Amino acid sequence: MNKTTHILPIPRAILFDWHGTLVDTQDAMIAALEEMLPQLEDLHLIDRLQSEADCHSKDDIKLVRYIRLFRRLHPKILAERRISRTEIFNALFGDDLDAKTMAHRAYNKCYRNYFGKVKPFQQGAREYLASLKRLGIIVGVATNRSREFFEHELRTVDDGSWPRLIELSTCADDVTHYKPDPQVIRYALAQSDIYPKPDTWYIGDSYLDMVTAKEAGVTAVFYNGGCRTPDELNQLFSEDERYVPDAIINSFEELMDQLEQVQDNNPDAFEKIVSKARPPAFPAPKAPPLHIEPDWHPSVAKLTAPRIILFDWHATLVDTLDAMYRAVDDMLPELEQHGLLTRMVDPQQSKSPDDARLVEYVRSYAQLHPKIKADRKISRTDIFEVLFGEDQEAKQIAHRIFNQHYRNHFGTVLPFEPQVRSVMVGLKALGLKLGVITNRDREFFEHEIKAVEGGTWVNLFDTMICGDDTVNRKPHPDQLIESAAQLHREPAMDIWYVGDSTTDIIASKLGGFTGVFFNGAQWDRNWLHTIFPGNDRYPHKPDVVVNDFSEFWALVLACLRNAAT
């Protein structure tokens, strides 16, 4: 996509978005969202999340799914820091204005704990704003920020030097609707009796800002502060040509270039000569670090094509996270009365500093650390492995206590992804045998498999082994070996075990099976190296990593194709 396709009209006024364009309040925004998102269930907003079928992009699908499961921001968002809370809420709730209003209100309540952390988004922002004033251009802000926060941030940024530079401002609570409704632009311009026309430029860093500008009838300028590549920009604006920006700038230096082009075409456009009014050049924003996702492609040629595929249950095929964490919360205070606190591993013997902190916190407070519950990424089996290590008896007692409490919570079961059943049906059509291996007791598993999607999963699997079907649970390989035996097979690499935890991978490798790590929690590559160090003490690593079921399906097809050639 070209940065601009034509000379822009002479700007009488330039309005800016606030966060991500003029200022950086990302730290405060992320902290407020991370506090607010776990409240979605209490706000009765989980059931109002947009269906994945209605999402506009693959990224939106991942975001909706991730927040439904984990109630926190996707790691890609945290790493790349490009998306605003308005875009997040639009992705989550679509056209449900009431749900978005409730979400913004809850966010604002949390944001009060963090706002004030504000700095110019780009070096020299103040100097560029002063240049616009010297040119005789009216400068304003139209933002979804609440006025309470905007006024404080405006007075705070650059030691309070910005209020004299901003003549107009409209905030979310000044109007009826949030962006992308064009009210914010129209209301701001009305303060100077300006009618929305192309001689107002609106500069913002998001797709929704461009929708807002176009709907208002003003010139839309996309500020590429997130350093998106040309391909990413084309993808961002490919859906609806009505909202393609009139220009794209990568820095405020390029904004001044645009104004020089306008003046070259219209010498009397401004009160001063742009080349003399503009400040010395300041550097453009630097690209944020990319979230590096694990990639299964290099491993395809090394894998034995599957004839049998066994799956973990919880957090791989289905979502039972809410019930699981509630049961763990209920059972941890009982560890002491069962003599389990003294049987925990020495933190110095833990695999990682995070594991050591978990042991120390449970030992001190008899509950999970709030971060563990907020992340919602670790299974109860992995928790017990971290707490009790090689003490099999202690783990059996812990599982027994857990089961007593799980009876109070289990019942709600959702597919981990909407297309999971279709993938299972497709795998069976390829002639593969399928199975489930779970540490869930049969009492619970039998209920859950009948509950998911109206009982349509019951006949998908050729073998189903539960935690109480064998003497030892995962990470011991007994369950996998028993499942293979039911299918008249010995352990072999053409039997794949797909699971989301280190426990699953250890079981597969100890048993002599192919271990497929299902990265539904979206760990990045660095974290996977942490949980699978591959050293002498912790040698077991997955044979391959997949991030979702579309990748898994492609992987299976690629391996079968390679085996046939």
Summary of the structure (lengths in Angstrom):
residues: 565
radius of gyration: 27.5
end to end distance: 40.9
largest distance: 86.9
contacts: 1849
relative contact order: 0.10
helix: 50%
strand: 11%
